[in-house]
Amino acid sequence: MKITEQEVRYVAGLANLNLTDAEVARFQADLDGILEHIGKLNEIDTSNVEPMAQVLFDAEETATLRADVPAPPLGSQAALANAPQPGAGYFKVPKVIER
Amino acid sequence: MDTAIPSLTIGRVREGLLSRRFSAAELAAEALRYAQAENPKTNAYLHFSPERALATAKRVDDQLARGEDPGPLAGVPVAVKDVILTQGVRTTCGSKLLANYVPPYDATAVIRLEQAGGVIIGKTNCDEFAMGSSTENSAFGPVRNPVAPDRVPGGSSGGSAAVVAQGTAVVALGSDTGGSIRQPASFCGVVGVTPTYGRVSRYGLTAFASSLDHIGPFSRSVKDSATLLGVIAGRDLRDSTSADAPVPDYTARLDGNVKGLKLGLPREYLKELMSETGDLISHGVDVFQSLGCQVREISLPSTDYAVACYYIICTAEASANLARYDGVRYTFRSQSSDTLSDMYRNTRGEGFGAECKRRIMLGTYVLSAGYYDAYYLKAQKVRALVARDFANAFQEVDAILAPVSPFPAFKLGEKVDDPLAMYLSDIYTITGDLAGIPCMSVPCGTTAGGLPVGMQILTRHFDETTMFRLADAFEQAQRG
């Protein structure tokens, strides 16, 4: 096995993803098959290859920067319009600190 | 109105408006009526935007009345994939998490197409957050292929391909990260274009894998995609990866003359292609030869590693991009949580569908401590090799011909239980995304069973012009 049940539960924790036991079993099997295929990459020699993070990386470093000009922001009303629980101009969440 | 909506092109809409055969408002109303009536056959639209459509149409009519040019897309009914933000019009990304999300701003591509007179009539169904190759991963039910209703339309932009094939929109916008425009275009028998990375602003495109995401057009003719791309392309200060390169008139050289162009056939793509799809592709290659193109075999030696490379990079980027759906800002929140961390976990556990969870898991795994170098960094190096393969090939040839998918549209439910098989079928499309070069699917005939097959054309960075010239000449030759 490329990945254990324990690792699946650990990764789900890192991803803040609550999984059912059935999902844990399913993803363990799925990830195992996918990681097995991904293991193919060890066959290819990349020792003298620079990693490619972006497509159009040969441009000047500053070519993608715009002028730093102030512009009107979205505004809190629009930003909060889709919040499940807005309140007093903020996003409300369950209590974090006990009194 | 004496106009059949499914037979419209951008040119016919323009001619109808200028000759006063119909107004933009009449056309918008008729297109909405027709699309709403036909939609139950495919489930391709998730929702319609009549208020916005009629407002744009009225503006076009007012401009025409004043003798002004209302733009190259004047009055054209357009559909937009539901991962592209439309202010005031619900944008769900095919996800339960965003079932009620109404964006506070427009994507740049949306602004540009409306400024050009395009009339957005609705938003199209897709795989959840554009993750999938069949549109079966939508939280709002799958889309049926208009050509064969028991089959998938492809994905993830299955809804956009289907509305264009069905005739319930003239053109549509989709998005492509690993083939999500070209593969559904191939499955539905329409034209679908993935432009150069950075050619079209990603501002307002819901992020899946940011270094691979593209917006691009669907249409029933090559010329209409060329027109639509010309409208949405170009530098946008709101997307720092959008390219500062001039946008040529992509329709200017669609004259059918492609004599002398050098075309490459990648031997790695054809070695296992022996089905009806293979026969149609080799017939298509003959058509290009009869048009005076010189065809030669080329090699893209890193092809075998592309799927593994792609599924590391795209899931890693997706796991980061999807972290924002935590129940705080975007409509859906689990109601069964007492603490903040439970709220995050439960919201995501209840909100995401299986494929999104699978990719978040894989992406988190490959980025986690101890694995970064072995997976993510390795994949970025292999990506450089895939890009180098294309750069080497384009020293010899002007364009590359390839299949889009190893098979035509498959049956609904046929592949949902085998994610790896589904991933492996993306082999011919993900390479273009990894390299960031322009690529498109143009119809290349149908199988004996009547299923469409697309021919893929790939060209150098920013050389969409050659790609459109070849596709247009091919389309004309096939029409005879």
Interface residues (C-beta under 8 A of the other chain):
Chain A: I3 E7 V8 V11 A12 L14 A15 N16 L17 N18 L19 T20 E23 R26 F27 D30 L31 G33 I34 L35 H37 I38 G39 K40 L41 E43 I44 T46 V49 E50 P51 M52 A53 Q54 V55 L56 A59 A63 T64 L65 R66 L74 A78 A79 A81 N82 A83 P84 Q85 F91 V93 P94 K95 V96
Chain B: N100 Y101 V102 P104 Y105 Y197 G198 S211 L237 S240 T241 A243 D244 S302 D304 Y305 V307 A308 C309 Y311 I312 S319 A323 D326 G327 V328 R329 Y330 T331 F332 R333 S337 D338 T339 L340 S341 D342 M343 Y344 R345 N346 R348 G349 E350 F352 A354 K357 R358 I360 M361 L362 T364 Y365 S368 Y375 L377 K378 A379 Q380 K381 V382 R383 A384 L385 A387 P419 L420 Y423 L424 A435 G436 H461
